[in-house]
Amino acid sequence: MQIQINTDNHIENSERLTNFFSNEVSNELGRFDKLITRVEVHFGDENSEKFGNDDKRCLIEVRVAKKEPIAVTDYAETIEKAFQNSLKKVKRILDSLIERQR
């Protein structure tokens, strides 16, 4: 499973940020490793330099072998919260996909 972390120009992308979120994706989606070919995580700040509630965006796109890609988005106060909420949504969708295949 390939993992790619992207940020817009309002969120500073660092090696630490990339490593942290890549490890989280690997830990949380590792059991779907045979099903997933690639995961792309996109972070954004919708209000740029202005302060606002729920202005941090996390979009997670999961490429599933021989299926259409799955994309979920969540907005929260921090990129960490948005990421965790998006990851929960992805896991629910993947669990449902596996159940339907059985």
Secondary structure, 3 states (H helix, E strand, C coil): CEEEEEECCCCCCCHHHHHHHHHHHHHHHHHHCCCEEEEEEEEEECCCCCCCCCCEEEEEEEEECCCCCEEEEEEECCHHHHHHHHHHHHHHHHHHHHHHHC
